[in-house]
């Protein structure tokens, strides 16, 4: 069973910042596309950041506020979230995918108060 271990969620006021971390097994980290998704109550899970090598992609909803990065020495992917808004509230999941295979972390709650 592949484990993606997330940390860093919490409660923050609107305009604040949080950094999420996702530690992956070395074999996954080095070969898979890594990303972050979020799911708000009553809504579908949506992708908020992807990193493949050092190429990154973001949807318009978070572009300029969120930054995905990686630390190869720690097999860890980060999501730096700045200028947080109440609509950023949700459970954030780390994702690793390659071809038709994908793995998920357990999720970490992010709550942004207004």
C-alpha distances in whole Angstrom, upper triangle without the diagonal:
4,6,10,12,16,19,23,23,27,30,33,36,37,37,35,32,28,26,22,20,16,14,12,11,14,13,12,15,17,17,16,18,17,19,19,20,22,23,26,27,29,28,25,22,24,23,25,24,22,23,22,24,26,27,27,28,28,30,34,33,31,33,35,33,29,28,25,25,22,23,22,22,20,17,18,19,22,24,27,29,33,35,33,35,34,33,30,29,25,22,20,17,15,14,13,14,16,18,16,13,12,9,11,11,13,16,19,23,26,29,32,35,39
4,7,10,13,16,20,21,25,28,30,34,34,35,32,29,25,23,19,16,13,11,8,7,11,10,8,11,14,14,12,15,14,15,16,18,20,21,25,26,28,26,24,21,22,20,22,21,19,19,19,20,23,24,23,24,25,27,31,30,28,29,31,30,26,25,21,21,19,19,18,19,16,14,14,16,18,20,24,26,30,32,30,32,32,30,27,27,23,20,18,14,12,11,10,12,13,16,15,11,10,7,9,9,11,14,17,21,23,27,30,33,36
4,6,9,13,16,18,21,25,27,30,31,32,29,26,22,20,16,13,10,8,7,7,11,11,10,11,14,15,13,15,13,14,15,16,18,20,23,24,26,25,23,20,21,19,20,19,18,18,19,20,22,23,23,24,24,26,29,28,26,28,29,28,24,23,19,19,17,17,17,18,15,12,12,14,16,18,21,23,27,30,28,29,29,28,25,24,21,17,15,12,10,10,10,13,15,18,18,14,11,8,8,7,9,12,14,18,20,24,27,30,34
4,6,10,13,15,18,22,24,27,28,28,26,22,19,16,12,10,6,6,5,7,11,12,9,10,13,14,12,13,10,11,11,13,15,17,20,22,24,23,21,17,18,16,17,16,15,15,17,18,19,21,19,20,21,23,26,25,23,24,26,24,20,19,16,16,14,15,15,16,13,10,9,10,12,14,18,19,23,26,24,26,26,25,22,21,18,15,12,9,7,8,8,12,15,18,17,14,11,8,6,5,7,9,12,15,17,21,24,27,30
4,7,11,12,16,19,21,25,26,26,24,20,17,14,10,8,5,5,7,9,13,15,12,12,16,17,15,16,13,13,12,14,15,17,20,22,25,23,22,19,19,18,18,17,17,17,19,20,21,22,21,22,22,24,27,25,23,25,26,23,20,19,16,16,14,15,16,16,12,11,9,10,12,13,16,18,22,25,23,25,25,24,21,20,17,14,12,10,8,10,12,15,18,21,21,18,15,11,9,6,7,9,10,13,16,19,22,25,29
4,7,9,12,16,18,21,22,23,20,17,13,11,7,5,4,7,9,12,15,17,15,14,17,19,17,16,13,12,10,12,13,15,17,20,22,21,20,17,17,16,15,15,15,16,19,20,20,21,19,20,19,21,24,22,20,22,23,20,17,16,14,14,14,14,16,17,13,12,9,9,9,11,13,15,18,21,19,21,21,21,17,16,14,11,9,8,7,10,12,16,19,23,22,19,16,13,10,6,7,7,7,10,12,16,18,22,25
4,6,9,13,15,19,20,20,17,14,11,9,6,5,7,9,12,15,18,20,18,16,20,22,20,19,15,14,12,14,14,16,18,20,23,22,22,19,19,18,17,16,17,18,21,22,22,23,21,21,21,22,25,22,20,22,22,19,16,16,14,15,15,15,17,18,14,14,11,11,10,10,12,13,17,19,17,20,20,20,17,16,14,12,10,10,10,13,16,19,23,26,26,23,19,16,13,10,10,8,7,9,11,14,16,20,23
4,7,10,11,15,17,17,14,11,7,6,4,6,9,12,15,19,21,23,21,19,22,24,22,21,17,15,13,14,14,16,17,20,23,22,22,19,19,18,16,16,18,19,22,23,22,23,21,21,20,21,23,21,18,20,20,17,14,14,14,15,15,16,19,19,16,16,13,12,9,9,10,11,14,16,14,17,17,18,15,14,13,12,10,11,12,16,18,22,25,28,28,26,22,19,16,13,13,10,7,9,9,12,14,17,20
4,7,9,13,14,15,13,10,7,7,6,9,11,14,17,21,23,25,23,21,24,26,23,22,18,16,13,13,12,13,14,16,20,19,19,17,17,17,15,16,18,20,23,25,24,24,21,21,19,20,22,19,17,19,20,16,14,15,15,17,18,19,22,22,19,19,16,14,12,10,11,10,13,15,12,14,14,15,12,10,10,9,8,10,12,16,19,22,26,29,28,26,22,19,16,13,12,9,5,5,5,8,10,13,17
4,7,10,13,14,11,10,8,10,10,12,15,18,21,24,27,29,26,25,28,30,27,25,22,19,16,16,14,15,14,16,20,20,21,19,19,19,17,19,21,23,27,28,27,27,24,24,22,22,23,20,18,21,21,17,16,18,18,20,21,22,25,26,22,23,19,18,15,13,13,12,14,15,12,14,13,15,12,10,10,10,11,14,16,19,22,26,29,32,32,29,26,23,19,16,15,12,8,6,5,6,8,11,14
4,7,10,12,10,10,9,12,12,16,18,21,24,28,30,33,30,28,31,33,30,28,24,22,18,18,15,16,15,16,20,20,21,20,20,21,19,20,23,25,29,31,29,29,26,25,23,23,23,20,18,21,21,17,17,19,20,22,24,25,28,29,26,26,22,21,18,16,15,13,13,14,11,12,11,13,11,9,11,12,13,16,18,22,25,29,32,35,34,32,28,26,22,20,18,15,11,8,6,5,6,7,11
4,7,8,6,7,8,11,13,16,19,23,26,30,31,34,31,29,32,33,31,29,25,22,19,19,16,17,16,18,21,21,23,21,21,21,18,20,23,25,29,30,28,29,25,25,22,22,22,19,17,19,19,15,15,17,19,21,23,25,28,29,26,27,23,21,18,15,13,11,11,10,8,9,9,12,11,10,12,14,14,18,20,23,27,30,33,36,36,34,30,28,24,22,21,17,14,11,8,6,5,6,9
4,6,6,8,10,14,16,20,23,26,29,33,35,37,34,32,35,36,33,31,27,24,21,21,18,19,17,19,22,22,24,23,22,22,20,22,25,27,31,32,30,30,27,26,23,22,22,18,17,19,19,15,16,19,21,23,26,28,31,32,29,30,26,24,20,18,15,12,11,9,8,8,8,12,11,11,14,16,17,21,23,26,29,32,36,38,38,36,33,31,27,25,24,20,17,14,11,8,5,5,6
4,5,9,11,15,17,21,23,27,30,34,35,37,34,32,35,36,33,30,27,24,20,20,17,18,16,18,21,21,22,22,21,21,18,20,24,26,30,31,29,29,25,24,20,20,19,15,14,17,16,13,14,18,20,23,26,28,31,33,30,30,27,24,20,17,15,11,10,7,5,5,6,10,9,10,14,17,17,21,23,26,29,31,35,37,37,36,32,31,27,25,25,21,18,15,12,9,6,6,5
4,7,10,14,16,20,23,26,29,33,34,36,34,31,33,35,32,29,26,23,20,20,18,20,18,21,24,23,24,23,21,21,18,19,23,25,28,30,27,27,23,22,19,19,18,15,13,15,13,10,12,15,18,21,24,26,30,31,29,29,25,23,19,16,13,10,7,4,5,6,9,12,11,12,16,18,18,21,23,26,29,31,34,37,37,36,32,31,28,26,26,22,19,17,13,12,9,9,9
4,7,11,14,17,20,24,27,30,32,34,31,29,31,33,30,28,25,22,19,19,18,20,18,21,24,23,24,23,21,21,18,19,22,23,27,28,26,26,23,22,19,20,19,16,14,16,14,11,12,14,17,19,22,23,27,28,26,27,23,20,17,14,11,8,6,5,5,8,10,13,11,12,15,17,17,20,21,24,27,30,33,36,36,35,31,29,26,24,24,20,17,15,12,11,8,10,10
4,7,10,14,17,20,23,27,28,30,28,25,28,29,27,25,21,19,16,17,16,18,18,21,24,23,24,21,20,19,15,16,19,20,24,25,23,23,20,20,17,18,18,16,13,15,13,9,10,11,14,15,18,20,23,24,22,23,19,17,13,10,7,5,4,6,6,10,12,14,11,12,15,16,14,17,18,21,24,27,30,33,33,32,28,26,23,21,21,18,15,14,11,11,10,12,13
4,7,10,13,17,20,24,25,27,25,22,25,27,24,22,19,16,14,15,14,17,17,20,23,22,22,20,18,17,14,15,17,18,22,23,21,22,19,19,17,18,19,17,13,15,15,11,10,11,12,14,16,17,21,22,19,20,16,14,10,8,6,5,7,9,8,12,13,14,11,12,13,13,12,14,15,18,21,24,28,31,31,29,25,23,20,18,18,15,12,11,9,10,10,13,15
4,7,10,13,16,20,21,24,21,19,21,23,21,19,16,14,12,14,14,17,18,21,24,23,22,19,18,16,14,13,15,16,19,20,18,19,17,17,16,18,19,17,14,16,15,12,9,9,10,11,12,14,17,18,16,16,12,10,7,6,4,6,9,12,11,14,16,17,13,14,14,14,11,13,13,16,18,22,25,28,29,26,23,21,18,16,16,14,11,12,10,13,13,16,19
4,7,10,13,17,19,21,18,16,19,21,19,17,13,12,9,12,12,15,17,20,23,21,20,17,16,15,12,12,14,14,18,19,18,19,16,17,16,18,20,18,15,16,17,14,11,10,9,10,11,13,16,17,14,14,10,8,5,5,6,8,11,15,13,16,17,17,13,13,13,11,9,10,9,13,15,19,22,25,25,23,20,17,14,12,13,10,8,10,9,13,14,18,20
4,7,10,13,15,18,15,13,16,18,16,15,12,11,10,13,14,17,19,22,25,23,22,19,18,16,14,13,14,14,16,17,17,18,16,17,17,20,22,20,17,19,19,16,13,12,10,10,9,10,13,14,11,10,7,6,5,7,9,11,15,18,17,20,21,21,17,17,16,14,10,10,9,12,13,17,20,23,24,21,18,15,13,11,12,11,10,13,13,16,18,21,24
4,6,10,12,14,12,10,13,15,13,13,9,9,9,12,14,17,19,22,25,23,21,18,17,15,14,13,13,12,15,16,16,17,16,17,17,20,23,22,19,20,21,19,15,14,11,10,9,10,12,13,10,8,5,5,6,9,12,14,18,21,19,22,23,22,18,18,16,14,11,9,6,9,10,14,17,20,21,18,15,12,10,8,10,10,10,14,14,18,20,24,27
4,7,9,12,10,8,12,14,13,14,11,12,12,15,17,20,23,25,28,26,24,21,20,18,18,16,15,14,16,16,17,19,18,20,20,23,26,25,22,23,24,22,18,17,13,12,10,10,10,11,7,6,4,7,9,12,15,17,21,24,23,26,26,26,22,22,20,17,14,12,9,11,11,14,17,20,21,18,15,12,11,9,12,12,13,17,18,22,24,27,30
4,6,8,6,6,9,11,10,12,9,12,13,16,18,21,24,26,29,27,24,21,21,18,18,16,15,14,14,15,16,18,18,20,21,24,27,26,24,25,26,24,20,18,15,14,11,11,11,12,9,6,6,8,11,14,17,20,24,27,26,28,29,28,24,24,22,19,16,13,9,10,9,12,14,17,18,15,12,10,10,9,12,14,15,19,20,24,26,30,33
4,6,5,6,9,10,11,13,12,15,16,19,22,24,27,30,32,30,27,24,24,21,22,20,18,16,16,16,18,20,21,22,24,27,30,30,27,28,29,28,24,22,18,17,13,13,11,12,10,7,9,11,15,18,21,24,27,31,29,32,32,31,28,28,25,22,19,16,13,12,10,13,14,18,18,15,13,11,12,12,15,17,19,22,24,28,30,34,37
4,5,5,6,9,10,13,12,16,18,21,24,27,30,32,34,32,30,26,25,23,23,20,18,16,15,14,16,19,20,22,24,27,31,31,28,28,29,28,24,22,18,16,13,12,9,10,9,6,9,12,15,19,22,25,28,32,31,33,34,33,30,30,28,25,22,19,15,14,12,14,14,18,19,16,15,14,15,15,18,20,21,25,26,30,32,36,39
4,6,6,7,8,12,12,16,18,21,24,27,30,33,34,32,29,26,25,23,23,21,18,16,14,14,17,19,20,22,25,27,31,31,29,29,30,30,26,23,20,18,15,14,12,13,12,9,12,14,18,21,24,27,30,34,33,35,36,34,31,31,29,26,23,19,16,14,11,12,12,15,16,13,13,13,15,16,19,21,23,27,28,32,34,38,40
4,6,6,6,9,9,12,15,17,21,23,27,29,31,28,25,22,22,19,20,17,15,13,12,12,15,17,18,19,21,24,28,28,26,26,28,27,23,21,17,16,13,14,12,14,13,9,11,12,15,18,21,24,27,31,29,32,32,31,27,28,25,22,19,16,12,10,7,9,9,12,14,11,10,9,12,13,16,18,20,24,25,29,31,35,37
4,6,6,8,7,11,14,17,20,23,26,29,31,28,26,22,21,18,18,16,13,11,10,10,12,14,15,17,19,22,26,26,24,24,25,24,20,18,14,12,9,10,8,11,10,6,7,8,12,15,18,21,25,28,27,30,31,29,26,27,24,22,18,15,12,11,8,10,11,14,16,14,12,11,13,13,17,18,19,23,24,27,29,33,35
4,6,9,10,13,16,20,23,26,29,32,34,31,28,25,24,20,21,17,14,11,10,8,12,14,15,18,21,24,27,28,25,25,26,26,22,19,16,14,11,11,8,11,11,8,10,11,15,18,21,24,27,30,30,32,34,32,29,30,28,25,22,19,15,14,10,11,11,14,17,15,14,14,16,17,20,21,23,26,27,31,32,36,38
4,7,9,13,16,19,23,25,29,32,33,30,27,24,22,19,20,17,14,11,9,9,12,14,15,17,20,23,26,27,25,25,27,27,23,20,17,15,13,14,12,15,15,11,13,13,17,19,22,25,28,31,31,33,34,32,29,30,28,25,22,19,15,13,9,9,8,11,13,12,12,13,15,17,21,22,24,27,28,31,33,37,39
4,6,10,13,15,19,22,25,28,29,26,23,20,19,16,17,14,11,9,7,9,12,13,13,15,17,20,24,24,22,22,24,24,21,18,15,14,12,14,13,16,15,11,12,12,15,17,20,22,26,29,28,30,31,29,26,27,24,22,19,15,12,9,6,5,5,9,11,9,9,10,12,14,18,19,21,24,25,28,30,34,36
4,7,10,13,17,20,23,26,27,24,21,17,16,13,14,11,7,6,5,8,10,10,10,11,14,16,20,21,19,19,21,21,17,15,12,12,11,14,14,17,16,13,12,11,13,14,18,20,23,26,25,27,28,26,23,24,22,20,17,14,11,8,6,5,6,9,12,11,9,11,12,14,18,18,20,22,23,26,28,31,33
4,7,10,14,17,20,24,25,22,19,16,14,11,11,9,6,5,7,9,10,11,10,11,12,15,19,19,17,17,19,19,15,13,9,10,9,12,12,16,14,11,10,7,10,11,14,16,20,23,22,24,25,23,20,21,19,17,13,11,7,6,5,7,9,12,14,12,10,10,10,11,15,14,16,19,19,23,24,28,30
4,7,10,14,17,20,22,19,16,12,11,7,8,5,4,6,9,11,12,11,9,9,10,12,16,16,14,14,17,16,12,11,8,10,11,14,15,18,16,13,11,8,9,9,12,14,17,20,19,20,21,19,16,17,16,14,10,8,6,5,6,8,11,14,15,14,11,10,10,11,14,13,14,16,16,20,21,25,27
4,7,10,13,17,19,16,14,10,9,6,6,5,6,9,12,15,15,14,11,11,10,11,15,14,12,13,16,14,11,11,8,11,12,15,17,20,18,15,12,9,9,8,11,11,15,17,16,17,18,16,13,14,12,10,7,6,5,6,9,11,15,17,17,16,12,11,9,10,12,10,11,13,13,16,17,21,23
4,7,10,14,15,12,10,6,5,4,5,7,9,12,15,18,18,17,14,12,11,11,14,13,12,14,17,15,12,13,12,15,16,19,21,23,21,19,16,13,12,10,13,13,16,18,15,16,16,14,11,12,10,8,6,5,6,7,11,12,16,18,17,16,13,12,10,10,12,9,11,12,12,15,16,20,22
4,7,10,12,9,8,5,5,6,7,10,12,16,19,22,21,20,17,15,13,12,14,12,12,15,17,15,13,14,14,17,19,22,24,26,23,21,18,15,14,12,14,12,15,17,14,14,13,11,8,8,6,5,4,6,9,10,14,16,19,21,20,19,16,15,12,11,12,9,9,9,9,12,13,17,19
4,7,8,6,6,4,6,9,10,13,16,19,22,25,25,24,20,18,16,14,16,14,14,17,20,18,16,18,18,21,22,25,27,29,26,24,21,19,18,15,17,15,18,19,15,15,13,11,9,8,5,5,7,8,12,13,16,18,22,23,21,20,17,16,13,13,12,9,10,10,10,12,14,17,19
4,6,5,7,7,9,12,12,16,19,22,25,28,28,26,23,20,17,16,17,14,15,18,21,18,17,20,20,23,25,28,30,32,29,27,24,22,20,17,18,16,18,18,14,13,11,8,8,6,4,6,9,11,15,16,20,22,25,27,25,24,21,20,16,16,15,12,12,10,10,10,12,14,16
4,6,8,10,12,15,16,19,22,26,28,32,31,30,26,24,21,19,20,17,18,22,24,22,21,23,23,27,28,31,33,35,32,30,27,25,23,21,22,20,21,21,17,15,13,11,11,9,7,9,12,14,18,19,23,24,28,29,27,26,23,22,18,18,16,13,14,11,12,11,13,15,17
4,7,10,12,16,17,21,23,27,29,33,33,31,28,25,22,20,21,18,20,23,26,24,23,25,25,29,31,33,35,37,35,32,30,27,26,23,25,22,24,23,20,18,15,13,14,12,10,12,14,16,20,20,24,25,28,29,27,26,23,22,20,20,18,16,17,15,15,15,17,18,20
4,7,9,12,14,18,20,24,26,30,30,28,24,21,19,16,18,15,17,20,23,21,20,23,23,26,28,31,33,35,33,30,28,25,24,21,22,20,22,22,19,17,15,11,12,11,9,11,13,14,17,18,21,22,25,26,24,24,21,20,18,19,18,15,16,15,15,15,17,18,20
4,6,10,12,16,17,21,23,27,27,25,22,19,17,15,17,15,16,19,23,21,20,22,21,24,26,29,31,33,31,28,26,23,22,20,22,20,23,23,20,18,17,14,13,13,11,11,12,13,15,15,18,19,22,22,20,20,18,18,15,17,16,14,16,15,16,17,19,21,22
4,7,10,12,14,18,20,23,24,22,19,17,15,13,16,14,15,17,21,19,17,19,18,21,22,25,27,30,27,24,22,19,19,17,19,18,20,21,18,17,17,13,12,12,9,9,9,9,12,12,15,15,19,20,18,18,15,14,12,13,14,12,13,13,14,16,18,20,22
4,6,9,11,15,18,21,21,19,16,13,11,9,12,11,11,14,17,16,14,16,15,19,21,24,26,28,26,24,21,18,17,15,17,16,18,19,16,16,16,13,11,12,10,11,9,10,12,11,14,15,18,19,18,18,15,15,13,15,16,13,15,15,14,16,17,20,22
4,6,8,11,14,17,17,15,12,10,8,8,11,10,10,12,15,14,12,13,12,15,17,21,22,25,23,21,18,15,14,12,15,14,17,18,16,17,17,14,12,14,12,12,9,9,10,9,12,13,16,17,17,16,14,14,12,14,16,13,15,15,15,17,18,22,23
4,7,11,14,17,16,14,11,8,6,6,9,8,7,9,12,11,8,10,9,13,15,19,21,24,22,20,17,13,12,9,11,10,13,15,13,14,15,13,10,12,12,12,9,10,10,11,13,15,18,20,20,19,16,16,14,15,17,14,14,15,13,16,16,19,21
4,7,10,13,12,11,7,6,5,7,10,11,8,9,11,11,8,8,6,10,12,16,18,21,19,17,14,11,10,8,10,11,14,16,15,16,18,16,13,15,15,14,11,11,10,10,12,13,16,18,19,18,15,16,14,15,17,15,15,16,15,18,18,22,23
4,7,10,10,8,5,5,7,10,13,14,12,12,14,14,11,9,7,9,11,14,16,19,18,15,13,10,11,10,13,14,17,19,18,20,22,20,17,19,18,17,13,12,10,9,9,10,13,15,16,16,13,14,14,15,18,16,17,19,18,21,22,26,27
4,6,6,5,4,7,9,13,16,17,15,14,15,16,12,10,7,7,8,12,13,16,16,13,12,9,10,10,13,15,18,21,21,23,25,23,20,22,21,19,16,14,11,10,10,11,12,15,17,16,14,15,15,16,19,18,19,21,21,24,24,28,30
4,6,5,7,9,12,15,18,20,18,17,18,19,16,13,10,10,10,13,13,16,16,13,13,11,13,14,17,19,22,25,24,26,28,26,23,25,24,22,19,17,14,12,10,10,10,13,16,15,14,15,16,18,21,21,22,24,24,27,28,32,34
4,6,8,11,15,18,21,23,20,19,20,21,18,14,11,10,9,11,10,14,15,12,13,11,14,15,17,20,23,26,26,29,31,29,26,28,27,25,21,19,16,15,13,13,13,15,18,18,17,18,19,20,23,23,24,27,26,30,30,34,36
4,6,10,13,17,19,21,18,16,17,18,15,12,9,8,8,11,11,15,15,14,13,11,13,14,15,18,20,23,24,27,29,28,24,27,26,25,21,20,17,16,15,15,16,18,21,21,19,20,20,21,24,23,24,26,25,28,29,32,34
4,7,11,14,16,18,16,14,15,17,14,11,10,9,11,14,14,18,19,16,16,13,14,14,16,18,20,23,23,25,28,26,23,26,25,24,21,19,17,16,15,15,15,17,20,20,19,20,20,21,25,24,24,26,25,28,28,31,33
4,7,11,13,15,13,11,12,13,11,9,7,8,11,14,15,19,19,17,15,12,12,11,13,15,17,19,20,22,24,22,19,22,22,21,18,17,15,14,14,15,16,18,20,20,18,19,19,20,23,21,21,23,22,24,24,28,29
4,7,10,12,10,9,11,12,10,9,9,11,14,17,19,22,22,19,17,14,14,12,14,14,16,18,18,20,22,20,17,20,20,20,17,16,15,14,15,15,16,18,20,20,18,19,19,20,22,20,21,22,21,23,23,26,27
4,6,8,7,6,9,10,8,8,9,12,15,19,21,24,23,21,19,15,14,11,12,12,14,15,15,16,19,16,14,17,17,17,15,15,14,14,16,16,19,20,21,21,19,20,19,19,22,19,19,20,18,20,20,23,24
4,5,6,6,10,11,10,11,12,16,19,22,24,28,26,24,22,18,17,14,15,14,15,16,15,15,17,14,13,16,16,17,15,16,16,16,18,18,20,21,22,22,20,21,20,21,22,20,20,20,18,20,19,22,23
4,5,5,8,10,10,13,14,18,21,25,27,30,29,27,24,21,19,16,16,14,14,14,14,14,16,14,13,16,17,19,17,19,19,19,21,22,24,25,26,26,24,25,23,24,25,22,22,22,19,20,19,22,21
4,6,9,9,9,12,14,18,21,25,27,30,29,27,24,20,18,15,15,12,13,12,11,11,13,10,9,13,14,16,15,17,18,19,21,22,25,26,26,27,24,24,22,22,23,20,20,19,16,17,15,18,18
4,6,5,6,9,11,15,18,22,24,27,25,24,21,17,15,11,11,9,9,10,9,10,13,11,9,12,14,15,13,15,16,17,20,21,24,26,26,26,23,23,21,21,22,19,18,17,14,16,14,17,17
4,5,6,8,11,14,18,21,24,26,25,24,21,18,15,12,12,10,10,11,12,13,16,14,12,16,17,19,16,18,18,19,21,22,24,26,27,27,24,24,23,23,24,21,21,20,18,19,18,20,20
4,6,8,11,14,18,21,24,26,25,25,22,18,15,13,11,10,9,9,11,13,17,16,14,17,19,21,18,20,20,21,23,24,27,29,30,29,27,27,25,25,26,23,22,22,19,20,18,20,20
4,7,10,13,17,20,23,25,24,23,20,17,14,10,8,6,5,6,8,10,14,13,11,14,16,18,16,18,18,20,22,24,27,29,30,29,26,25,23,23,24,20,19,18,15,16,14,17,17
4,7,10,14,17,20,22,21,20,16,13,10,7,6,5,6,9,9,12,14,14,11,14,15,15,13,15,14,16,18,20,23,26,27,26,23,22,20,19,21,17,16,16,14,15,14,18,19
4,6,10,13,16,19,18,17,14,10,8,6,5,7,9,12,12,15,18,17,14,17,17,17,14,15,14,15,17,19,21,24,26,25,22,21,19,19,21,18,17,18,16,18,17,21,22
4,7,11,13,16,15,14,11,7,6,5,6,9,12,15,15,18,20,19,15,18,17,17,13,13,11,12,13,16,18,21,23,21,18,18,17,16,18,16,16,18,16,19,19,23,24
4,7,10,13,12,11,9,6,5,7,8,11,14,17,18,21,23,22,19,21,20,19,16,15,13,14,14,16,18,22,23,22,19,19,18,17,20,18,18,20,19,22,22,25,27
4,6,9,9,8,6,4,6,9,11,14,17,21,21,24,26,25,22,23,22,21,17,16,13,14,13,16,17,21,23,21,18,17,17,16,19,18,18,21,20,24,24,28,30
4,6,6,6,5,6,8,12,13,17,19,23,23,27,29,28,24,26,25,23,19,18,15,16,15,18,19,23,25,23,20,19,19,18,20,20,20,23,22,26,26,30,32
4,5,5,7,9,11,15,17,20,23,27,27,30,32,31,27,29,27,25,22,20,16,17,15,17,18,22,24,22,20,19,19,19,22,22,22,25,25,29,30,33,36
4,6,8,11,13,17,18,22,25,28,28,32,34,33,29,30,29,27,23,22,18,19,18,20,21,25,27,24,22,21,21,20,23,23,23,26,26,30,31,34,37
4,5,9,11,15,16,20,23,27,26,29,31,31,27,27,26,24,20,19,16,17,16,19,20,24,26,23,21,19,18,17,19,20,20,23,23,27,28,32,34
4,7,10,14,16,20,23,27,26,29,30,30,26,26,25,22,19,17,13,14,12,15,16,20,22,19,17,15,15,14,17,18,19,22,23,26,28,31,34
4,7,10,13,16,19,23,22,25,27,26,22,23,21,19,15,14,11,12,12,15,17,21,22,19,17,15,14,13,15,15,15,19,19,23,24,28,30
4,7,10,13,16,20,19,22,24,23,19,20,19,17,13,12,9,10,10,14,16,20,21,19,16,14,13,12,15,14,14,17,17,21,22,25,28
4,6,10,13,16,16,19,21,20,16,18,17,15,12,12,9,12,13,16,19,22,23,21,18,16,15,13,15,14,13,15,14,18,19,22,25
4,6,10,13,12,15,17,17,13,14,14,13,10,11,10,12,14,17,20,23,24,22,19,17,15,14,16,13,12,13,12,15,16,19,21
4,7,10,10,14,16,16,13,14,15,15,12,14,13,16,18,21,23,26,27,26,23,21,19,17,19,16,14,15,12,15,14,18,20
4,7,7,10,13,13,9,12,13,14,11,14,14,17,19,22,25,28,29,27,24,22,20,18,19,16,14,13,10,12,11,14,16
4,5,9,12,13,10,13,15,17,15,18,18,21,23,26,29,31,32,31,27,26,24,22,23,19,17,16,13,13,11,14,15
4,7,10,11,10,12,15,18,17,20,21,23,26,28,31,34,34,33,30,29,26,24,25,21,19,17,13,13,10,12,12
4,7,8,6,9,12,14,14,17,19,21,24,27,30,32,32,31,28,26,23,22,22,18,16,14,10,9,7,9,10
4,5,5,8,11,14,14,18,20,23,26,28,31,33,33,32,29,28,25,23,23,19,17,14,11,9,6,8,8
4,5,6,9,13,14,18,20,23,26,29,32,34,33,32,29,28,24,23,22,18,16,13,10,7,5,6,6
4,5,8,12,13,16,19,21,24,26,30,31,30,30,26,25,22,22,21,17,16,13,10,9,8,9,10
4,6,9,10,13,16,18,21,23,27,29,28,27,24,23,20,19,18,14,13,11,8,8,7,10,11
4,7,9,12,16,18,22,24,28,30,29,27,24,22,19,18,16,13,11,8,5,5,5,8,11
4,6,10,13,15,19,21,25,27,26,24,21,19,16,14,13,10,8,6,5,6,9,12,14
4,7,10,13,17,19,23,25,24,22,18,16,12,11,9,6,5,4,6,8,11,15,17
4,7,10,13,16,20,22,21,20,16,14,10,9,9,5,5,6,7,10,13,16,19
4,6,10,13,17,19,18,16,12,10,7,6,7,4,7,9,10,14,16,20,23
4,7,10,14,17,17,14,10,8,6,5,8,7,9,12,13,17,19,23,25
4,7,10,13,13,11,7,6,5,7,10,10,12,15,16,20,22,26,28
4,7,10,11,8,5,5,7,9,12,13,16,19,20,24,26,29,32
4,7,7,6,4,6,9,12,15,16,19,22,23,26,28,32,34
4,6,5,6,9,12,15,19,20,23,26,27,30,32,35,38
4,6,8,12,15,18,21,22,25,28,29,32,34,38,40
4,7,10,13,17,20,21,24,27,28,31,33,37,39
4,7,11,14,17,18,22,25,26,30,32,36,38
4,7,10,13,15,18,21,23,26,28,32,34
4,7,10,12,15,18,20,24,26,30,33
4,7,8,12,15,17,20,23,26,29
4,6,9,12,15,18,21,24,27
4,7,10,13,16,20,23,26
4,7,10,13,16,19,23
4,7,10,13,16,20
4,6,10,13,16
4,7,10,13
4,6,10
4,7
4
